[in-house]
């Protein structure tokens, strides 16, 4: 079986189109790597890239990518809604076909060593590749962001896994790890009150006593004129999308605020959609087997029931396999 991994590197530029184009041009030099998505966001001021390919070839492409971002992005003059500690903030390896999470841990370690050795950038290993329990969750490492990392990295508890205990002066640090597919998911609220979005995020996230496997916070989208509850669903099998969506909608009603839409950043597995659409089929007594639906049909029902916007079959991993 051919080995395929997905990687979803995030870099800290979402406004300057010329910079984004120069950074993404790196992958034209690696035609064996498939660029599935490039999603810049001006409010977050970051870009999420989704890649599929052979794990060994992927590492070479990612090394060139990090090098190019290092040349283009200076975090000393960067600001945005999304927390960040590095010009490339995070690079996860995700097993898709013919490979395992344990192998992805080794891919993460190999890339981490090369990023430090060849580019002089400190690396933290996170998620399944974490060397300490405190580093499993990315927000724990990222806390303090680029500005706070200047002193945090000197604390013996926060020495990087690779590299010296000193941030790169313009790049910062990067987290590289291995994880199962997660869903980067944002829910739109018809208000510009970020404090309200923060209250709802607190109700659903694990760290505040909400759902297990949910990381969430508020974000303000100035260009769209509203706020979001932005989140990662770390295990969609145990906390499906519909459950989070309906909880946020219910919490928003307390404040007489409407949920107007939702978005998926990057890709998601077909199964994640099936689990939620099946729930709504039961609610509405729709006698259809979700397993028989085409990808286009799944997209239609996701838009109808989950209010997905800017969503099509190219957001589903199986469209590329």
N, C-alpha and C positions, 0 to 999 in steps of 0.2 A: 504494500500500500504506500502511495506517495505521502511523504510527510508535509503537512501544511500547518503553519501557525498563523494566528492573527496577532498583530500588534496594533496598539492604539496610542501612539505618542502624542502628547499635547505640548505645543510650544507657545510661548508667551508673546504672541503678536496676532491681533485680530482686526487691525484697522488699516495698516499700510499695505495696500494691494501689491505694490511693487516688491516689497520685502517678502510677502507671502509667496509670490510667484518665483522669486529667486531661490527661496528655500525649497519649494516643492520641485523645482527644476532638477534637484539632486536625483530624484527617482527616475528621471529620463535616462540617467546613466546606469540604471539597474533595471532593465526591461523585464527581467525575470520576476520582479516584485510587482504585484498588482496593487495599484492605488484604488481602493474602493471608495474612499470618501476623503474630502478635504473641507472642513466646516469651520470657517472663521466666524467669530462673533465679536462685534465691535464693543458691546457693553462689557462682556467678560474680558475683552482684549486678549483672546487666546484663540488658537486654531486646533481643532481635533482632527487628526489624520488616522485613517483606517487602512491597514495594509494586510495583504495575504501573500504567503509564499513559503518557499523552502526555508527552514530555520537557519541553516548555515549561510545561505545567500542573504537572508534577512539581516543577519548581524552586520555583514559588510555594508549593506545599504544604510542601516541605522547609524553606523559609525560616521559615514559621510554626512548623513543628515544632521547629527549632533554637531559635527564640525562646522557645517554651513550656518546653523542657528547661532553657534558661538560667534561667528563673524558678523551676523546681522542684528542680534538683539542684545541690548544693554539694559539690564533690569534696574539700573540706577535712575533711569528716566522712564520707567514703565509704571502704569497704574491700570487697574481694571477691577471688575466685580469679582472675578474668580481668584481665590487664593493661589499663590505660586511661590515657589522657593528656587526655581531654576528657569533659565531661558527655555530649555526643554525640561518640563516639570516632572513628567512621569513617562515611563515606557514599560508597559506590561506585555509579557508573552502569554498567549492564550492557546491551549491545544485545540485544534480543529479536526485534523484527520491524520491518522498514522503516527501520532505522538502522544505523550502523556504529560501530566502536570509535573512529574518528577524530572522529565527531560527538559521541560520549560524552565524549571529552576536552574538547571545547568546552563541553559542558553543565557539566562539573565546574569548569572555569575560571570560567564565568559565575556559578555558584552560589557559588564561593569568593570572588569579588569582592564579591558582595552580602552574604555572611555577615560579611565584614570591615567593609564600608562601613556596613551598617545595624545590625549587632549588636556591633561592636568585638571580634570574636573572631579571633585569628590562625589562618591556614589553611595547611596543608602539602598540596601536590599529590603524589599517590603513584600507583604502578602505571603504567599507560599514560600518565597525565597528568603524571608526574614530570618535573621540570625538570633533575634531576641523577640520576646513576646510584645514588648512595647513598640516594635517596629512593624508589626503585622498590619495595623491600620494606617493607611497613608496620612490621614489627618493628624495623627500623633507626630509623625515625622515633620510634616509641613507646618505645624503650629509655630507661629512667630514669623513665618514667611521669609522672604529674601532678607529683609531688614533685620529681623530677629536672629536669623541663622548665623550672622556674623559673630555673635557671642555664644549662641547655643552650641555651635559645633565644637567649641573649645571645652565644653563640659565633658568629662570622661564618659558620662552616660550617653552622650550623643556624638562620639567620634564616628566618622563615616566607616562603612565596611571596606571601602577602597579609597585610598588617597589620604592626604594630610588633613589635619583638623583646622582647615582654613578655607573659606569659600573662594571660588574663583571670583575675582573682583567685579566682573560684568555679567558672568553667566550664573553664578550661584552654585547650586548643587542639583543633582538629579536623583530621583528614585527609580530604580529598575527592579522589576519583580516578575512573578508568575502568578496567574490566577485563572480560575474558571471564568467563563463568560459572565460579565455583569451587564446591567442595563443602566446606561446613563439617561436619566429621565427627568424632564422638567414639566411642571404643571403651571399654566398661565392663570392669573387671577385678575379680575376686572377692577383693579385698584392700583394706585401708586404708593400705597402704604407698605413700606418694607418691614416695618415692625409687625404688622399683621401677618405677613408671610413668614416672619421669624417665629411667631407664636404657633402657626400651623406646622411648620417644620419641626418645632420642638415636640409637638404632639405625636409625630410619626417616627422620629428617629430613635434608634436604639439607645444612644448615649443619654437621652432625656427620659427614658422609660417607655418609649414607643415600641415599634416593631423591631424584632430581631432582623439583622441583615440589611437595615436601612440606614444610610448616611444622608442627612438632609440639612439644608439651610436656605436662607432667603437670598434673592438676587433682584436687583432693580434694572429693568431694561429701558433705559432712557429713550432709545430710538423708537421703541414700540409704545412707550407711555404706560407701562404696567409692570407689575412685579411677578416673580415666579417663586414657587417652591422648587428648588433644584436638588436633585438627589442621585445617588447610586443605589440600585437594588442589587445587593451582593449575591442573593440566591433567589431567583425568580420562581423556583419550584416550591420554596417554603413561604415566600411572600409574593404572590403573583401581582401583576400590574393592576388588575381590576380592584384588588383589595386596597392598594395604596390610593388609587384614583378615587374610589368611593369614599374613603376616609377623609381625604383632602376636601372633597366636595361637601361632605357632611360638616366638617369643621368650618369651612368657609361660610356655610349657611348661618352659623352663629353670629357672623359679622355682617350678614346680609350682602355678601359678595359672591358673584358668580364665577365659576370655573369656565373659562372661555375656550380653552384648548390645551394641548399638551404636545410635547415633542420628544422624539428619540434622537439622541446624539450618538453617532456611530451606528453600529449594527446590533441586531438582536437575533436570537435563534427563533426559528419558526415555532418551536414548542412553546415559547413564552407567549406568543400571540394566541396559539391554540388554547392554552389554559384559560386565558381571560375571555376569549370569545365564547368558549364553551359555557362559561359562567353566565354570560348574557343570553345565550340560547336557552339555558334552563330557566332564567328569569322570565323570558318572553315566550316560552313554550315553542321554540323553533326546533322543528324535528329535522335537523341536519347534522351529519357527522363532520366535525371540524377536520378530521384527517382526510376527508374527500375534497376539501376546498383547494382551489388553485391559490397560488401566491397572490394573484390579483384580487381574488375573492376575499382572502384574509385581510388585505389592505383595505378593501371597501368596508368590511365590518369593523376594523380597527378605527377608521375615521368616524363611522356611525356611532359606535358605542363608547370609544375611549377618547374621542375628539382629537385624534392625532392630526397635526398639520404638517405640511411639507414632508409628506410621507408617501413612499411608494415601495414597490417590491425590491428595489435596490438597497433598501434598509434591512433586508432579511438575509442572513448569512447563506441560507440554502440557495439563494439566487446565483451564487458563484461556485457552487460545488457540483 
